[in-house]
Amino acid sequence: MTIEGLVTRSSCHGPKETMDRLEAAVVAKGMRVFARFDHAMGAKEAGLALQPTEVLVFGNAKAGTPLMQAAQTAGIDLPLKALVWQDASGTWLSYNDPAWIAQRHGIDNAAEIIDRMCGVLRAVAEAATA
């Protein structure tokens, strides 16, 4: 699956375990978890069917704030979010590429922060899905 600005990787685990592992990895990296949304549960409560689909909202002000200082509109994409979802072919984890966020908001002077964010996201995604 290729969607511009979106990083998607398959998981060796089911959706709940992938999300639980992701949340634990985020906390272990010293980031704050702001929310966990279960879209499938919301759909069920509305009498609709949706395969497992859950979002984790998390971040670190030391990384996100400089991006918002450079372009306050980046606040629409921050804090970071990761989506764990399941379809007929398996369980997936997706998140917005921080470099895409910077490009989207015209931030061109934050390469070091973006590189760190990319590295941390790769690490927590690997911990969640491997």
C-alpha positions as CSV (number, residue, x, y, z in Angstrom):
1,M,0.0,0.0,0.0
2,T,1.4,3.4,-1.0
3,I,-0.2,6.6,0.2
4,E,1.9,9.8,0.0
5,G,3.3,10.7,3.4
6,L,2.1,7.5,5.1
7,V,4.4,4.8,6.4
8,T,2.7,1.4,6.6
9,R,4.2,-1.9,7.8
10,S,2.7,-5.3,8.4
11,S,2.6,-6.8,11.9
12,C,3.3,-10.3,13.0
13,H,0.7,-9.9,15.7
14,G,-3.1,-9.4,15.9
15,P,-4.4,-5.8,16.1
16,K,-4.9,-5.7,19.9
17,E,-1.4,-7.1,20.6
18,T,0.1,-4.8,18.0
19,M,-1.5,-1.7,19.6
20,D,-0.6,-2.8,23.1
21,R,3.0,-3.3,22.1
22,L,3.0,0.1,20.3
23,E,1.7,1.8,23.4
24,A,4.3,0.1,25.6
25,A,7.1,1.1,23.1
26,V,5.9,4.7,23.0
27,V,6.0,4.9,26.8
28,A,9.3,3.2,27.0
29,K,10.8,5.9,24.7
30,G,9.6,8.6,27.1
31,M,6.7,9.9,25.1
32,R,3.3,10.8,26.4
33,V,0.2,8.9,25.3
34,F,-2.7,11.4,24.9
35,A,-5.4,9.0,23.7
36,R,-6.3,5.7,22.3
37,F,-9.3,5.6,20.0
38,D,-11.1,2.3,19.1
39,H,-13.0,3.1,15.9
40,A,-14.3,-0.4,15.6
41,M,-15.9,-0.1,19.0
42,G,-17.5,3.2,18.0
43,A,-18.8,1.6,14.8
44,K,-20.3,-1.3,16.8
45,E,-22.0,1.1,19.2
46,A,-23.6,2.8,16.1
47,G,-24.8,-0.6,14.8
48,L,-22.1,-0.7,12.0
49,A,-19.4,-3.2,11.3
50,L,-15.7,-2.2,11.0
51,Q,-12.7,-4.5,11.2
52,P,-10.3,-3.7,14.0
53,T,-9.1,-0.1,13.6
54,E,-7.5,1.8,16.5
55,V,-5.5,5.0,16.8
56,L,-2.9,5.9,19.3
57,V,-2.1,9.7,19.8
58,F,1.2,10.4,21.4
59,G,4.2,12.7,21.4
60,N,6.9,14.7,23.1
61,A,6.7,18.5,23.4
62,K,10.5,18.8,22.9
63,A,10.1,17.4,19.4
64,G,6.7,18.7,18.4
65,T,7.0,22.3,19.7
66,P,9.9,23.3,17.5
67,L,7.9,22.2,14.4
68,M,4.9,24.3,15.6
69,Q,7.2,27.2,16.3
70,A,8.3,27.0,12.6
71,A,4.8,26.6,11.3
72,Q,1.8,26.6,13.8
73,T,-0.2,24.8,11.2
74,A,1.8,21.7,12.0
75,G,-0.3,21.5,15.1
76,I,-3.0,19.9,12.9
77,D,-0.7,16.9,12.4
78,L,0.7,16.9,16.0
79,P,0.8,15.1,18.3
80,L,1.8,12.1,16.3
81,K,-0.7,9.4,15.6
82,A,-0.4,5.7,14.7
83,L,-3.2,3.6,13.2
84,V,-3.4,-0.2,13.8
85,W,-5.8,-1.8,11.5
86,Q,-6.7,-5.2,10.1
87,D,-8.0,-6.3,6.7
88,A,-8.3,-9.6,4.9
89,S,-4.5,-9.8,4.4
90,G,-3.4,-9.1,7.9
91,T,-2.7,-6.5,10.6
92,W,-1.0,-3.2,9.7
93,L,0.5,-0.2,11.5
94,S,0.5,3.1,9.7
95,Y,1.7,6.6,10.7
96,N,2.5,9.9,9.1
97,D,6.1,10.4,8.0
98,P,7.5,13.3,10.0
99,A,9.4,14.4,6.8
100,W,6.0,14.6,5.0
101,I,4.6,16.7,7.9
102,A,7.5,19.1,7.6
103,Q,7.1,19.3,3.9
104,R,3.4,19.8,4.1
105,H,3.8,22.8,6.4
106,G,6.8,24.3,4.6
107,I,9.2,23.6,7.5
108,D,12.7,23.3,6.0
109,N,14.9,24.1,9.0
110,A,14.2,21.2,11.3
111,A,16.1,18.3,9.7
112,E,17.7,17.2,12.9
113,I,14.4,17.0,14.8
114,I,12.7,15.3,11.8
115,D,15.5,12.7,11.6
116,R,15.1,11.9,15.3
117,M,11.4,11.7,15.0
118,C,11.7,9.3,12.1
119,G,14.1,7.1,14.0
120,V,11.9,7.0,17.1
121,L,8.9,6.1,15.0
122,R,10.7,3.4,13.1
123,A,11.9,2.0,16.5
124,V,8.4,1.9,18.1
125,A,6.8,0.5,14.9
126,E,9.4,-2.3,14.8
127,A,8.8,-3.0,18.5
128,A,5.1,-3.2,17.9
129,T,5.1,-5.3,14.8
130,A,8.1,-7.6,14.9
